[in-house]
Amino acid sequence: MTLSNRKRAMRCLHAIAAYSDDDVRTNLIDFLADARHWCDQHGESYAELDRIAYQHYLAELFESRRRQP
């Protein structure tokens, strides 16, 4: 499934808004902190996964800019 970056951002907003009763900024901060705890509990490297996620983000950003006229 190929999503536009706008749809990716909206999907993220819906997930983060539902994470807690706080505002979305606080929810994002809490989610990122909790993701670090999850990585600790499951023997994963948050830094490594974040680097991979950043590479995906850059590729998606590059692709969306390439498609623009």
Kinemage of the C-alpha trace (Angstrom):
@kinemage 1
@onewidth
@group {chain A} dominant
@subgroup {mainchain}
@vectorlist {calphas} color= white
{ca met a 1} P 0.000 0.000 0.000
{ca thr a 2} L 1.446 3.335 -1.067
{ca leu a 3} L 0.301 6.284 0.988
{ca ser a 4} L 0.843 9.947 0.321
{ca asn a 5} L 2.835 11.769 2.969
{ca arg a 6} L -0.310 13.743 3.790
{ca lys a 7} L -2.181 10.487 4.458
{ca arg a 8} L 0.746 9.207 6.521
{ca ala a 9} L 0.602 12.362 8.641
{ca met a 10} L -3.164 12.004 9.103
{ca arg a 11} L -2.787 8.316 10.061
{ca cys a 12} L -0.193 9.363 12.626
{ca leu a 13} L -2.423 12.155 13.954
{ca his a 14} L -5.303 9.719 14.490
{ca ala a 15} L -3.066 7.243 16.335
{ca ile a 16} L -1.447 9.907 18.502
{ca ala a 17} L -4.740 11.667 19.281
{ca ala a 18} L -6.155 8.338 20.489
{ca tyr a 19} L -3.080 7.542 22.606
{ca ser a 20} L -4.236 9.510 25.655
{ca asp a 21} L -6.577 12.290 26.731
{ca asp a 22} L -3.766 14.854 26.547
{ca asp a 23} L -3.084 17.169 23.614
{ca val a 24} L -1.446 15.596 20.559
{ca arg a 25} L 1.978 17.138 21.232
{ca thr a 26} L 2.069 15.667 24.738
{ca asn a 27} L 0.756 12.371 23.375
{ca leu a 28} L 3.550 12.242 20.800
{ca ile a 29} L 6.172 12.917 23.469
{ca asp a 30} L 4.693 10.219 25.719
{ca phe a 31} L 4.446 7.768 22.812
{ca leu a 32} L 8.096 8.275 21.877
{ca ala a 33} L 9.181 7.820 25.501
{ca asp a 34} L 6.996 4.712 25.800
{ca ala a 35} L 8.473 3.354 22.559
{ca arg a 36} L 11.893 3.606 24.180
{ca his a 37} L 10.602 1.613 27.158
{ca trp a 38} L 9.140 -0.961 24.762
{ca cys a 39} L 12.514 -1.303 23.039
{ca asp a 40} L 14.220 -1.804 26.419
{ca gln a 41} L 11.727 -4.520 27.349
{ca his a 42} L 12.097 -6.321 24.011
{ca gly a 43} L 15.837 -6.030 23.470
{ca glu a 44} L 15.506 -3.651 20.540
{ca ser a 45} L 17.656 -0.612 19.861
{ca tyr a 46} L 15.478 2.484 19.685
{ca ala a 47} L 18.335 4.394 18.063
{ca glu a 48} L 18.717 1.784 15.314
{ca leu a 49} L 14.981 1.646 14.636
{ca asp a 50} L 14.828 5.438 14.617
{ca arg a 51} L 17.674 5.585 12.066
{ca ile a 52} L 15.771 3.133 9.847
{ca ala a 53} L 12.563 5.156 10.261
{ca tyr a 54} L 14.464 8.326 9.347
{ca gln a 55} L 15.742 6.690 6.164
{ca his a 56} L 12.160 5.698 5.274
{ca tyr a 57} L 11.034 9.265 5.932
{ca leu a 58} L 13.764 10.673 3.684
{ca ala a 59} L 12.892 8.232 0.896
{ca glu a 60} L 9.195 9.120 1.154
{ca leu a 61} L 9.992 12.826 1.179
{ca phe a 62} L 12.289 12.463 -1.835
{ca glu a 63} L 9.644 10.462 -3.709
{ca ser a 64} L 6.923 13.027 -3.023
{ca arg a 65} L 9.168 15.870 -4.218
{ca arg a 66} L 10.161 13.915 -7.306
{ca arg a 67} L 6.491 13.543 -8.261
{ca gln a 68} L 5.795 17.269 -8.025
{ca pro a 69} L 5.887 19.204 -11.324
